[in-house]
Amino acid sequence: MTAASPERVGPNSEVVRDWLAEYVYETMRTETLEQIVDRLDSAIIASVPELADRDVRRDLAASTRAHARVMLSGITSDTFDFALPEEAHTFARTIARRGFELRMLLRTYHVGMEAVLDYMTEAIDQRQAPQEIERAVLLRMFERATKWVSMSVELLTDTYMAERERVLRAALNRRTETIRALLAGDELDLDQASARLGYRLTQRHIAFVLWTDESESGSGDGEVGGLLERVATRVATEIGNGRVLTAASGSSGMWAWAGLDDLPGADPARIEQEPGALERVAAGLVESPVRIAFGVPAGQVAGFRQSHREAVAARQVAERGPAGSARVIGYREVEIAYLAGADDTAMRGLIGRELRTLSGSDPNAARLRETLHAYLKSHRSPEATAKLLGVHKNTVRYRIQRIEELLGHPIEQRSLALEVALACVAAYGVAALP
Protein backbone atom coordinates (compact mmCIF):
# COMPACT_ATOMS: atom_id res chain seq x y z
CA MET A 1 0.00 0.00 0.00
CA THR A 2 1.44 3.37 -1.06
CA ALA A 3 1.42 5.99 1.67
CA ALA A 4 -0.27 9.24 0.74
CA SER A 5 0.77 12.66 1.93
CA PRO A 6 -0.52 13.97 5.28
CA GLU A 7 -2.68 16.55 3.44
CA ARG A 8 -4.57 13.88 1.48
CA VAL A 9 -5.08 11.29 4.25
CA GLY A 10 -8.10 12.13 6.37
CA PRO A 11 -10.08 9.99 8.81
CA ASN A 12 -12.67 9.23 6.09
CA SER A 13 -10.24 8.50 3.27
CA GLU A 14 -10.26 5.22 1.37
CA VAL A 15 -6.81 4.19 2.58
CA VAL A 16 -7.97 4.53 6.21
CA ARG A 17 -11.11 2.49 5.53
CA ASP A 18 -9.00 -0.22 3.89
CA TRP A 19 -6.63 -0.33 6.87
CA LEU A 20 -9.55 -0.57 9.29
CA ALA A 21 -11.29 -3.26 7.20
CA GLU A 22 -8.24 -5.49 7.46
CA TYR A 23 -7.95 -4.76 11.19
CA VAL A 24 -11.64 -5.57 11.81
CA TYR A 25 -11.37 -8.84 9.88
CA GLU A 26 -8.56 -10.05 12.14
CA THR A 27 -10.03 -8.66 15.36
CA MET A 28 -13.49 -10.20 14.98
CA ARG A 29 -12.00 -13.68 15.39
CA THR A 30 -13.33 -15.14 18.63
CA GLU A 31 -9.96 -15.65 20.34
CA THR A 32 -8.68 -12.18 19.46
CA LEU A 33 -11.94 -10.51 20.47
CA GLU A 34 -11.98 -12.30 23.84
CA GLN A 35 -8.43 -11.13 24.54
CA ILE A 36 -9.46 -7.55 23.83
CA VAL A 37 -12.56 -7.86 26.01
CA ASP A 38 -10.47 -9.23 28.88
CA ARG A 39 -7.92 -6.43 28.49
CA LEU A 40 -10.55 -3.68 28.45
CA ASP A 41 -12.46 -5.14 31.41
CA SER A 42 -9.25 -5.52 33.43
CA ALA A 43 -8.46 -1.86 32.84
CA ILE A 44 -11.97 -0.85 33.87
CA ILE A 45 -11.92 -2.96 37.04
CA ALA A 46 -8.52 -1.56 38.01
CA SER A 47 -10.23 1.87 38.18
CA VAL A 48 -13.62 0.64 39.39
CA PRO A 49 -12.78 -2.29 41.72
CA GLU A 50 -16.41 -2.75 42.79
CA LEU A 51 -16.97 -4.39 39.40
CA ALA A 52 -14.62 -7.27 40.28
CA ASP A 53 -17.54 -9.24 41.79
CA ARG A 54 -17.99 -12.37 39.68
CA ASP A 55 -21.58 -11.74 38.59
CA VAL A 56 -21.06 -8.04 37.88
CA ARG A 57 -17.86 -8.77 35.94
CA ARG A 58 -19.72 -11.36 33.90
CA ASP A 59 -22.35 -8.78 32.91
CA LEU A 60 -19.58 -6.26 32.20
CA ALA A 61 -17.83 -8.73 29.88
CA ALA A 62 -21.07 -9.43 28.01
CA SER A 63 -21.63 -5.69 27.55
CA THR A 64 -18.03 -5.02 26.44
CA ARG A 65 -18.14 -7.92 23.98
CA ALA A 66 -21.44 -6.75 22.46
CA HIS A 67 -20.22 -3.13 22.22
CA ALA A 68 -17.03 -4.28 20.47
CA ARG A 69 -18.88 -6.37 17.90
CA VAL A 70 -21.40 -3.67 17.01
CA MET A 71 -18.86 -0.86 16.89
CA LEU A 72 -16.28 -2.81 14.89
CA SER A 73 -18.86 -3.93 12.36
CA GLY A 74 -19.62 -0.31 11.49
CA ILE A 75 -16.21 1.32 11.88
CA THR A 76 -15.46 1.27 8.14
CA SER A 77 -18.79 2.83 7.18
CA ASP A 78 -18.93 6.54 6.40
CA THR A 79 -22.29 6.76 8.17
CA PHE A 80 -22.59 6.47 11.94
CA ASP A 81 -25.34 3.96 12.69
CA PHE A 82 -25.68 3.76 16.46
CA ALA A 83 -27.25 0.59 17.86
CA LEU A 84 -26.89 0.06 21.60
CA PRO A 85 -26.79 -3.70 22.34
CA GLU A 86 -29.20 -5.23 24.86
CA GLU A 87 -26.24 -6.50 26.93
CA ALA A 88 -25.36 -2.86 27.71
CA HIS A 89 -28.86 -2.28 29.11
CA THR A 90 -28.52 -5.49 31.18
CA PHE A 91 -25.24 -4.23 32.68
CA ALA A 92 -26.79 -0.86 33.53
CA ARG A 93 -29.68 -2.63 35.27
CA THR A 94 -27.24 -4.78 37.25
CA ILE A 95 -25.45 -1.64 38.47
CA ALA A 96 -28.80 -0.27 39.66
CA ARG A 97 -29.90 -3.53 41.29
CA ARG A 98 -26.69 -3.86 43.24
CA GLY A 99 -27.24 -0.43 44.77
CA PHE A 100 -24.31 1.31 43.04
CA GLU A 101 -24.51 4.99 42.17
CA LEU A 102 -24.97 6.29 38.62
CA ARG A 103 -21.46 7.77 38.66
CA MET A 104 -20.07 4.23 38.71
CA LEU A 105 -21.77 3.50 35.39
CA LEU A 106 -20.50 6.78 33.92
CA ARG A 107 -16.96 6.12 35.12
CA THR A 108 -17.07 2.63 33.64
CA TYR A 109 -17.72 4.06 30.18
CA HIS A 110 -15.16 6.85 30.41
CA VAL A 111 -12.44 4.48 31.60
CA GLY A 112 -13.49 2.04 28.89
CA MET A 113 -13.06 4.69 26.20
CA GLU A 114 -9.54 5.48 27.46
CA ALA A 115 -8.70 1.77 27.41
CA VAL A 116 -9.98 1.44 23.82
CA LEU A 117 -7.82 4.32 22.63
CA ASP A 118 -4.76 2.93 24.43
CA TYR A 119 -5.35 -0.43 22.79
CA MET A 120 -5.79 1.09 19.32
CA THR A 121 -2.60 3.12 19.69
CA GLU A 122 -0.72 -0.05 20.57
CA ALA A 123 -2.34 -2.01 17.71
CA ILE A 124 -1.37 0.64 15.17
CA ASP A 125 2.22 0.70 16.47
CA GLN A 126 2.44 -3.08 16.17
CA ARG A 127 1.24 -2.93 12.57
CA GLN A 128 3.80 -0.23 11.82
CA ALA A 129 1.34 1.90 9.87
CA PRO A 130 2.74 4.99 8.07
CA GLN A 131 2.59 8.07 10.26
CA GLU A 132 -0.07 9.80 8.16
CA ILE A 133 -2.34 6.74 8.28
CA GLU A 134 -1.71 6.28 12.02
CA ARG A 135 -2.82 9.84 12.68
CA ALA A 136 -5.94 9.49 10.53
CA VAL A 137 -6.96 6.14 12.06
CA LEU A 138 -6.56 7.45 15.60
CA LEU A 139 -8.57 10.56 14.73
CA ARG A 140 -11.36 8.42 13.26
CA MET A 141 -11.34 6.10 16.28
CA PHE A 142 -11.37 9.03 18.72
CA GLU A 143 -14.31 10.65 16.94
CA ARG A 144 -16.29 7.41 16.78
CA ALA A 145 -15.46 6.34 20.35
CA THR A 146 -16.35 9.74 21.79
CA LYS A 147 -19.68 9.82 19.97
CA TRP A 148 -20.39 6.18 20.85
CA VAL A 149 -19.71 6.65 24.57
CA SER A 150 -21.67 9.90 24.69
CA MET A 151 -24.77 8.34 23.12
CA SER A 152 -24.41 5.13 25.17
CA VAL A 153 -24.20 7.04 28.44
CA GLU A 154 -27.24 9.14 27.53
CA LEU A 155 -29.42 6.10 26.82
CA LEU A 156 -28.06 3.96 29.65
CA THR A 157 -28.62 6.72 32.17
CA ASP A 158 -32.32 6.39 31.38
CA THR A 159 -32.09 2.59 31.71
CA TYR A 160 -30.27 2.91 35.04
CA MET A 161 -32.70 5.47 36.45
CA ALA A 162 -35.76 3.45 35.42
CA GLU A 163 -34.38 0.32 37.06
CA ARG A 164 -33.20 2.19 40.13
CA GLU A 165 -36.62 3.75 40.57
CA ARG A 166 -38.28 0.35 40.25
CA VAL A 167 -35.92 -1.15 42.82
CA LEU A 168 -36.26 1.77 45.20
CA ARG A 169 -40.04 1.41 45.17
CA ALA A 170 -39.94 -2.27 45.97
CA ALA A 171 -39.18 -4.20 49.12
CA LEU A 172 -36.38 -5.76 47.12
CA ASN A 173 -34.28 -2.67 47.66
CA ARG A 174 -34.71 -2.75 51.43
CA ARG A 175 -33.83 -6.43 51.40
CA THR A 176 -30.76 -5.87 49.21
CA GLU A 177 -29.47 -2.99 51.33
CA THR A 178 -30.03 -4.97 54.54
CA ILE A 179 -28.19 -8.00 53.16
CA ARG A 180 -25.28 -5.84 52.03
CA ALA A 181 -25.08 -4.26 55.49
CA LEU A 182 -25.15 -7.67 57.18
CA LEU A 183 -22.40 -9.03 54.93
CA ALA A 184 -20.34 -5.88 55.54
CA GLY A 185 -20.60 -6.38 59.31
CA ASP A 186 -22.55 -3.18 59.96
CA GLU A 187 -24.35 -2.77 63.27
CA LEU A 188 -28.06 -3.45 62.77
CA ASP A 189 -31.10 -4.01 64.93
CA LEU A 190 -31.58 -7.75 64.33
CA ASP A 191 -35.31 -7.77 64.99
CA GLN A 192 -35.84 -4.91 62.57
CA ALA A 193 -33.51 -6.44 59.97
CA SER A 194 -35.28 -9.79 60.26
CA ALA A 195 -38.63 -8.06 59.73
CA ARG A 196 -37.34 -6.30 56.61
CA LEU A 197 -35.99 -9.54 55.21
CA GLY A 198 -38.88 -11.76 56.24
CA TYR A 199 -36.20 -14.14 57.49
CA ARG A 200 -35.05 -14.82 61.06
CA LEU A 201 -31.37 -13.95 61.45
CA THR A 202 -30.96 -15.55 64.89
CA GLN A 203 -31.51 -19.07 63.56
CA ARG A 204 -29.04 -21.53 62.08
CA HIS A 205 -28.39 -20.98 58.35
CA ILE A 206 -26.82 -22.54 55.33
CA ALA A 207 -25.83 -20.13 52.56
CA PHE A 208 -25.64 -21.06 48.91
CA VAL A 209 -25.04 -19.24 45.65
CA LEU A 210 -26.76 -20.12 42.38
CA TRP A 211 -25.71 -19.23 38.85
CA THR A 212 -26.14 -20.46 35.30
CA ASP A 213 -23.67 -21.81 32.80
CA GLU A 214 -22.91 -18.90 30.50
CA SER A 215 -23.01 -21.05 27.36
CA GLU A 216 -26.36 -22.63 28.26
CA SER A 217 -28.49 -19.93 29.87
CA GLY A 218 -29.70 -18.27 26.65
CA SER A 219 -32.62 -16.47 28.35
CA GLY A 220 -33.32 -12.90 29.36
CA ASP A 221 -32.20 -11.80 32.80
CA GLY A 222 -35.82 -11.82 34.07
CA GLU A 223 -36.34 -15.44 33.03
CA VAL A 224 -33.03 -16.53 34.57
CA GLY A 225 -33.84 -14.74 37.82
CA GLY A 226 -37.19 -16.55 38.03
CA LEU A 227 -35.53 -19.90 37.38
CA LEU A 228 -32.91 -19.36 40.10
CA GLU A 229 -35.60 -18.23 42.55
CA ARG A 230 -37.59 -21.42 41.95
CA VAL A 231 -34.54 -23.64 42.40
CA ALA A 232 -33.54 -21.81 45.60
CA THR A 233 -37.03 -22.34 47.03
CA ARG A 234 -36.98 -26.06 46.19
CA VAL A 235 -33.56 -26.50 47.77
CA ALA A 236 -34.53 -24.62 50.94
CA THR A 237 -37.68 -26.71 51.29
CA GLU A 238 -35.80 -29.97 50.85
CA ILE A 239 -32.78 -29.32 53.08
CA GLY A 240 -34.13 -26.76 55.52
CA ASN A 241 -37.29 -25.51 57.17
CA GLY A 242 -38.62 -23.95 53.97
CA ARG A 243 -37.64 -20.40 54.91
CA VAL A 244 -35.39 -18.95 52.23
CA LEU A 245 -33.84 -15.54 51.68
CA THR A 246 -32.65 -14.63 48.19
CA ALA A 247 -30.96 -11.66 46.54
CA ALA A 248 -29.99 -11.24 42.89
CA SER A 249 -26.24 -10.86 42.49
CA GLY A 250 -26.32 -10.25 38.73
CA SER A 251 -28.42 -11.05 35.67
CA SER A 252 -27.53 -14.75 35.98
CA GLY A 253 -26.58 -15.15 39.63
CA MET A 254 -28.28 -15.28 43.04
CA TRP A 255 -27.32 -15.42 46.72
CA ALA A 256 -29.50 -17.49 49.05
CA TRP A 257 -29.80 -18.56 52.69
CA ALA A 258 -31.96 -21.38 54.05
CA GLY A 259 -33.07 -21.71 57.68
CA LEU A 260 -32.16 -24.94 59.46
CA ASP A 261 -33.96 -24.52 62.79
CA ASP A 262 -37.18 -26.39 63.55
CA LEU A 263 -36.80 -28.85 60.70
CA PRO A 264 -40.13 -30.75 60.44
CA GLY A 265 -39.52 -34.46 60.96
CA ALA A 266 -35.84 -34.26 59.98
CA ASP A 267 -32.52 -34.47 61.74
CA PRO A 268 -30.35 -31.42 60.87
CA ALA A 269 -27.25 -33.43 61.75
CA ARG A 270 -27.82 -35.59 58.69
CA ILE A 271 -27.41 -32.62 56.36
CA GLU A 272 -24.70 -30.96 58.43
CA GLN A 273 -22.48 -33.87 59.37
CA GLU A 274 -22.97 -36.79 56.99
CA PRO A 275 -20.27 -36.43 54.27
CA GLY A 276 -21.79 -35.68 50.89
CA ALA A 277 -25.41 -35.80 52.14
CA LEU A 278 -26.13 -32.17 51.29
CA GLU A 279 -24.67 -32.47 47.80
CA ARG A 280 -26.61 -35.68 47.09
CA VAL A 281 -29.91 -34.14 48.14
CA ALA A 282 -29.37 -30.92 46.19
CA ALA A 283 -28.11 -32.74 43.08
CA GLY A 284 -31.58 -34.21 42.60
CA LEU A 285 -33.07 -30.70 42.51
CA VAL A 286 -30.69 -29.03 40.06
CA GLU A 287 -30.68 -29.34 36.28
CA SER A 288 -28.84 -27.54 33.50
CA PRO A 289 -28.14 -24.65 33.26
CA VAL A 290 -28.25 -24.03 37.05
CA ARG A 291 -25.28 -24.64 39.33
CA ILE A 292 -25.09 -24.30 43.14
CA ALA A 293 -22.27 -23.89 45.67
CA PHE A 294 -22.92 -24.34 49.40
CA GLY A 295 -21.22 -22.92 52.48
CA VAL A 296 -21.08 -24.70 55.84
CA PRO A 297 -24.11 -24.42 58.17
CA ALA A 298 -23.63 -21.92 61.00
CA GLY A 299 -25.73 -19.91 63.44
CA GLN A 300 -26.60 -16.28 64.12
CA VAL A 301 -25.44 -13.28 62.08
CA ALA A 302 -21.78 -14.33 62.17
CA GLY A 303 -22.80 -17.66 60.64
CA PHE A 304 -24.94 -15.84 58.05
CA ARG A 305 -21.80 -14.04 56.85
CA GLN A 306 -19.35 -16.92 57.20
CA SER A 307 -21.48 -19.46 55.36
CA HIS A 308 -21.96 -16.97 52.51
CA ARG A 309 -18.21 -16.35 52.21
CA GLU A 310 -17.69 -20.11 52.02
CA ALA A 311 -20.36 -20.52 49.35
CA VAL A 312 -18.70 -17.82 47.24
CA ALA A 313 -15.33 -19.56 47.71
CA ALA A 314 -16.81 -22.92 46.66
CA ARG A 315 -18.15 -21.28 43.51
CA GLN A 316 -14.68 -20.01 42.66
CA VAL A 317 -13.37 -23.57 42.84
CA ALA A 318 -16.27 -24.84 40.72
CA GLU A 319 -15.66 -22.26 38.00
CA ARG A 320 -11.95 -23.06 37.87
CA GLY A 321 -12.67 -26.77 37.65
CA PRO A 322 -13.00 -28.85 34.47
CA ALA A 323 -15.97 -28.43 32.16
CA GLY A 324 -18.79 -30.81 32.88
CA SER A 325 -17.98 -31.04 36.59
CA ALA A 326 -20.72 -31.53 39.19
CA ARG A 327 -23.55 -28.97 39.28
CA VAL A 328 -23.56 -28.99 43.08
CA ILE A 329 -20.45 -28.31 45.16
CA GLY A 330 -19.97 -27.93 48.90
CA TYR A 331 -17.27 -25.86 50.56
CA ARG A 332 -16.26 -28.67 52.92
CA GLU A 333 -15.30 -30.87 49.97
CA VAL A 334 -13.14 -28.23 48.29
CA GLU A 335 -11.88 -26.20 51.25
CA ILE A 336 -8.33 -27.56 50.95
CA ALA A 337 -8.28 -26.93 47.20
CA TYR A 338 -9.61 -23.40 47.71
CA LEU A 339 -6.98 -22.49 50.28
CA ALA A 340 -4.14 -24.10 48.32
CA GLY A 341 -5.36 -22.56 45.06
CA ALA A 342 -5.13 -19.02 46.42
CA ASP A 343 -1.51 -19.09 45.18
CA ASP A 344 -1.66 -20.84 41.82
CA THR A 345 2.10 -21.05 41.34
CA ALA A 346 2.65 -22.50 44.80
CA MET A 347 -0.17 -25.00 44.26
CA ARG A 348 1.34 -26.27 41.02
CA GLY A 349 4.71 -26.54 42.73
CA LEU A 350 3.16 -28.63 45.50
CA ILE A 351 1.43 -30.94 43.02
CA GLY A 352 4.57 -31.49 40.95
CA ARG A 353 6.80 -31.98 43.99
CA GLU A 354 4.53 -34.39 45.85
CA LEU A 355 3.00 -36.40 43.01
CA ARG A 356 6.12 -36.53 40.84
CA THR A 357 5.42 -38.81 37.85
CA LEU A 358 1.85 -39.21 39.06
CA SER A 359 1.23 -35.63 37.92
CA GLY A 360 1.20 -36.67 34.28
CA SER A 361 -1.89 -36.19 32.12
CA ASP A 362 -1.88 -39.73 30.67
CA PRO A 363 -4.65 -42.23 31.61
CA ASN A 364 -2.34 -44.40 33.71
CA ALA A 365 -1.25 -41.47 35.90
CA ALA A 366 -4.88 -40.38 36.27
CA ARG A 367 -5.90 -43.90 37.33
CA LEU A 368 -3.12 -44.09 39.93
CA ARG A 369 -4.03 -40.64 41.29
CA GLU A 370 -7.66 -41.71 41.61
CA THR A 371 -6.61 -44.87 43.46
CA LEU A 372 -4.31 -43.01 45.83
CA HIS A 373 -6.94 -40.36 46.58
CA ALA A 374 -9.57 -43.01 47.30
CA TYR A 375 -7.07 -44.94 49.45
CA LEU A 376 -6.30 -41.89 51.60
CA LYS A 377 -9.99 -41.00 51.96
CA SER A 378 -10.73 -44.63 52.93
CA HIS A 379 -8.31 -44.49 55.86
CA ARG A 380 -5.69 -46.64 54.04
CA SER A 381 -8.05 -49.61 53.78
CA PRO A 382 -7.56 -51.66 50.56
CA GLU A 383 -10.99 -53.23 51.04
CA ALA A 384 -12.81 -49.92 51.43
CA THR A 385 -10.84 -48.45 48.51
CA ALA A 386 -11.72 -51.41 46.30
CA LYS A 387 -15.41 -50.98 47.14
CA LEU A 388 -15.25 -47.26 46.40
CA LEU A 389 -13.55 -47.78 43.03
CA GLY A 390 -15.40 -50.95 42.06
CA VAL A 391 -12.25 -53.07 41.67
CA HIS A 392 -10.71 -56.07 43.46
CA LYS A 393 -8.77 -55.40 46.65
CA ASN A 394 -5.68 -57.07 45.16
CA THR A 395 -5.83 -54.55 42.32
CA VAL A 396 -5.74 -51.79 44.92
CA ARG A 397 -2.75 -53.41 46.69
CA TYR A 398 -0.86 -53.71 43.40
CA ARG A 399 -1.55 -50.07 42.48
CA ILE A 400 -0.51 -48.82 45.93
CA GLN A 401 2.75 -50.75 45.60
CA ARG A 402 3.31 -49.22 42.16
CA ILE A 403 2.47 -45.75 43.48
CA GLU A 404 5.05 -46.00 46.26
CA GLU A 405 7.64 -47.11 43.72
CA LEU A 406 6.93 -44.05 41.58
CA LEU A 407 6.88 -41.71 44.58
CA GLY A 408 10.13 -43.14 45.92
CA HIS A 409 8.87 -43.33 49.51
CA PRO A 410 6.04 -44.89 51.56
CA ILE A 411 2.68 -43.10 51.31
CA GLU A 412 2.55 -42.59 55.08
CA GLN A 413 5.73 -40.57 54.94
CA ARG A 414 3.99 -37.70 53.06
CA SER A 415 0.31 -38.60 53.37
CA LEU A 416 -0.95 -35.12 54.34
CA ALA A 417 0.90 -33.33 51.54
CA LEU A 418 -0.22 -36.01 49.07
CA GLU A 419 -3.84 -35.59 50.13
CA VAL A 420 -3.64 -31.81 49.63
CA ALA A 421 -2.10 -32.22 46.16
CA LEU A 422 -4.71 -34.79 45.15
CA ALA A 423 -7.55 -32.61 46.46
CA CYS A 424 -6.35 -29.77 44.23
CA VAL A 425 -6.19 -31.99 41.14
CA ALA A 426 -9.65 -33.40 41.94
CA ALA A 427 -11.11 -29.89 42.24
CA TYR A 428 -9.35 -28.10 39.38
CA GLY A 429 -8.75 -30.99 36.95
CA VAL A 430 -5.81 -31.34 34.58
CA ALA A 431 -5.53 -27.54 34.43
CA ALA A 432 -3.91 -27.71 37.87
CA LEU A 433 -1.16 -30.08 36.74
CA PRO A 434 2.31 -28.53 36.41
N, C-alpha and C positions, 0 to 999 in steps of 0.2 A: 504494500500500500504506500503510495507516494504522499509524503507529508505536504500539506498546503501551508501557505503563509499564515501568520497569526491573524492578519486582517480578514482573511477569507474563511477561517474556521470559527463558526459560531456554535452555540449549544444546539441549534436546530439544523445544522448542516448534515449533508448526506454521509460524510465520512464519520461523523460522531454517531449517527444512527447505526451505521454498519459496525462500528466498534462495539456499541452497546448490544446489538443483536447477537454478535458472537459471544459476548460476555453472558448474556441472559441464557443462551443455549447451554452453556457449560454450567451455569449456576443453578439452573432448574433441576439438575439431576438430584435425586433424593439424598444421596450421601452428602453432596456439597451443600445443599440447602439446609440439612440438619446441622451441619457444622456451623453455618452462619447463624442459624437460630440460636444454637447453644452459646455462641460467642456474644451475640447481642443481649441475650437474657442474662448472661453472667455479668456483663457490664452494667445492666440495669439493676440487678440485685446487689451489686457492690455499692451502688448509690442509694438503693431503696431496700435495705436488708429485710424489711417486713415481708417482702415478696418471696423469701426463701422457703416459706412453708410449702410442703410438698403439693398440696392441692392448689394453692394459689399459683405456684410456679408452673404447675401443669396447665392451668388456664392461660397463664402468661405465654407459655410456649405455643399453645394452640393459636393464640391471637397473633403472636409474632410471625408464625409460619404462614398464616392466612394473609396477613398484611404483605409479607414478602412476595408471595405468589401473585397476588393481585397487582401489586405495584410493578413488579418485574415484567409481568405480561403486557403492561401498557407503556413501559418506559421508552420504547422506540417510536411510539406514535406521536405525531405532531399535536394531536388533540389531547386534552387532559380529561379523561373519563373517570370520575371518582366513584368508586363502589366500595363502601365500608363493609367488610366481611362480618358475618354473624358472630364469629368467634370473638371479635373485638367487643361487641355488645355483651357477650357472655362474661368476658373478663371484667368489664366495667360493673356489671351486676354483682360479680363476686366481690369486688372491692367494696361495694356498698353493703353487701350482706355481712361481710366480716367486720363492719363497723369502722372502716378506715375513712379518713377524710378525703374530700375531693382533690385536695392538693397532691395527694399521693398518686392519683391517676394522672394528673397533669405532669407531675415530675417524671413519671414513668415514660411518658411520650417525649418529653424534652430530652431526657437522658438517652432514650432510644434513638432519637434523631442524631445526636452527637455520635453515638456508637456506629450508626450507619455511615456517616460521613468519614469517620476514622477508618472504617473497613474499606470503603471505596477508595480512599486515598492510598491505602496499602495495596489494594488489588491493582490499581493503575500502575503503581511503582513496580510491582512484580511483573506486570506485562510489558514494562519498559515502553510505554506509549510515548510518541513524540510530544514535546512540551506543549505545542499549540493544541494538540488533541486532548492532552491531560487537562489543560485549563478549561477547555470547552466542556468536557465530560463532567468535571467537577461542578462547573457552573450549572449545567443542566440538572445534575443530581441535587444540588443545593436548592434550586428553584422548585423542583418537583417535591423533594422531601419536606421543605418548608410549607408548601401549599397543602401537601398530604396531611402533615401533622396538624396544621391549623384547622382543616376541615374535620379531621377525625376528632380532635378535642372538642370542637363545637358540638358535634352530634353526640359524642359519648358523654358529654356533660349532661345533656338531656336524659340519656339512658341512665346515668348514675343517679341523677336527682329523682327520677321517677321511681327507681328501685329503692332508693334510700327513703323516700316518702312512704312507700308501701310498707317497708320494714319498720319504720318508725311508728306507723299507725297500728302495727300488729303486736301481739304479745310475744311474737318471735324475737323482736328486738330486745325486749326486757329479758327474755330467756338467754339470748346470746350474750348480752352485756353481763348478766349475772354469772354465766359459765366462764366467761373470760376473766372476770374478777376472781372467781374461785380458783381457777387454774394459775392465776398470777399471785395467789397468796394474799389477796387484799382482805382487810378486816370487814366482815359482813355480819349482820344479824341473821343467824342461821334459820330462825323461824320465819323471818320475812323472806329470806332467799328461797327457802323451801316452798313457801306459798307462791312466789313468783314462778318457780320452776314446775310446780305441781309434782314435786319429787322430794322425798324425805332425805335430807343430807346426813342425818345422824345414824342411818342404817348401814349395813354392810353392802358394798358395791362390787361389781365387776365391770370394768370399762372395756369397750371394744371399739375399733374403728372399722368402717366399711368403705369400700371403694370399688370401682369397676375397672376391668381390664380396658385399657385405652383403645386397643384394636378391636374390641368386641362390643363396646357400649352402643355406639351408633344412634343414640336417641338424644332428644333435646334435654337440656338440664332439668326442666320440670319433670319430665318422665323418669329420668334417672333418680332424682330426689325422691319421687314417690315409690320407686322400686326399693331403694335403700331403706326408706322408712318402714315399708312392709316387712322386709327381711329382719330389721332390727326388732320390730314388735314380736315377730315369730320367735326369734332367738330368746328375747327376754321372757316370753311366756314359757318356753321350754326349759330354760336353765334357771330361771329366777322366779320371783313372785308376781311377774306380769307387769310390774311398774318399770317403765323405761323412760329415759330422758335422752332426747336426740338434739343435735345441732348440726346444720350443714357446715361443712368445712371447705366447700368448693362446689363446682357444678357437678362433680362426679365423686364426691367424698362426703362422709358423715362421721361424726363422733357420737358415741352412745354409752349410756350407763344403765345397768340393770340392777334392781334391788334384790338382795339375797336373804333378807330377813323374812320370817314368817312364811317359809315355803310350804305350800299346802301338800301334805302327804309325801314330802320328799326330805331326804337327808342332805343338807348342804355340804356335808363332808365328802359325799360322793363326787360332787362336781369339783370341790376345792382340793381334794387330796388324792383321789385316784388318778394315777398317771394316764394322760391321754383321754380321760372320760369327757372332759369339756369339748375337746376337739372332735371326738366321735359323735357326740350329740349334735353339735353345730353343723358338722359336715353334711348331715342328712337334711339340713334346712337351707343350704346354700347351693345355688346353681349358677352357671355362667350367665352374665359376666361379673357377678358379685364376688368379692373376696373379703375376708374378715380376719382381723388380728386382735387377740385378747391380751389384756393385762392380767395381773394376779389379783384375786379377790382381797379386799381390805376394807376396813371400817372407817366411819367418820369422814370429815372433810379431808384430812391428810391422806386417807386411803382413796378418796375420790380423785385427788391429784395424782398420787403415786401410780394407781392402776392405769390411769390415762397415759402417763408418761411411758409406762411399760408397753401399752398397746401400740403407741406410736413407734416405739423402738422395734417391736415385733414386725410392724409393717415395713420398716426399713430393711430388715433382714429378708422379708418375703419378696420385696421388689428387687433386691440384689441377687436373689436366688435364681435357679434355672427356670426357663420357660416351662410351663406345664406343671409347676410344682403345686402342692396342695392349696386349696382355696381357703382353708382355715388353718391358722397358725397361732400358737400360744407362746407367750413370752417365756414361760418356764422352760420350754423345749429348746429355745434358741438364745437363752440368756448368755451362755458362754460364747456363742458365736457372735452375738451383738457386741459384747465387751471386747473380745479379741479383735473383731473387725473394725473397731474404732480407729486403729492404725493399720491400714491395709498392707503397707510394706512389712511391718513387724509380723503381721499374721502370716503372710506368705513365707517369711523367713522361718517362722515356727513350723509351718507345715512341711517345708522342704527339709529342715533340719531333723525333725522328729520322724517323719515318715520315710525319708530317704527314697529308695527305689519304689516304695509303695505310692509315691506321689505322682506316678506316671498316669497318663490319660488312656492307656490301653485297657481292654476288658479284663485282663488277668489282674492288673493292679487294682482296678475298681472292685473286683470280686474279693480280693484279699482285704481291702479296706473295709468293705461291708462286713466281712466275717469278723475282723478284729473289733470293729465298732459294736457289733452284736455281742461279741464275747465279753467285752468290758461292761456293757450295759446289763449282761446276764450274770454279773458277779463271778466271772471266770468259770462258769459251768459249761462244759462241752455239751451236756445233755440239753440244758435250757437254750443254748445257742443253736443247736441242731433243730430244736422245735421251732424256734423263732425264724430260722432261715428255710426250714423245710427240707433239710438234708440229713444224712446219717451222722451220728456223733463221731464216727471214725473219720469222716470227711473233715469235720471241724478240727479234730486232733491233728490230722495231716496238715491242714492249712495253717494252724497255729504254729506248728513246728517250722513250716516253710517261712512264715512271717518272721519268726525269731531269727532264722538264718539270714534273711534279707536285712533285718534291722541291725543285726550284729550284737544283740544283747537280749536278755530275757524281757518279756513284756512287763513284768512287775517292776523292773528297774526304772522304767519311765512311764508307768501306766497313766498318771495324771496328765502329763504333757501330751501323751498319745491321744488321750480322750479329748482334750481340748482341740488338738489338730483335726481329729476326725469329726468333731462336732462342727467345726468351721467348714470342712469340705461337704458335710451333709447338708448344711444350711445354704451355702453359696454355690455348690456345684463345682464343675470343672473350672469355672472362672476363677476360683480361689487357688487353684494349683499354681505353684511357682513356674 
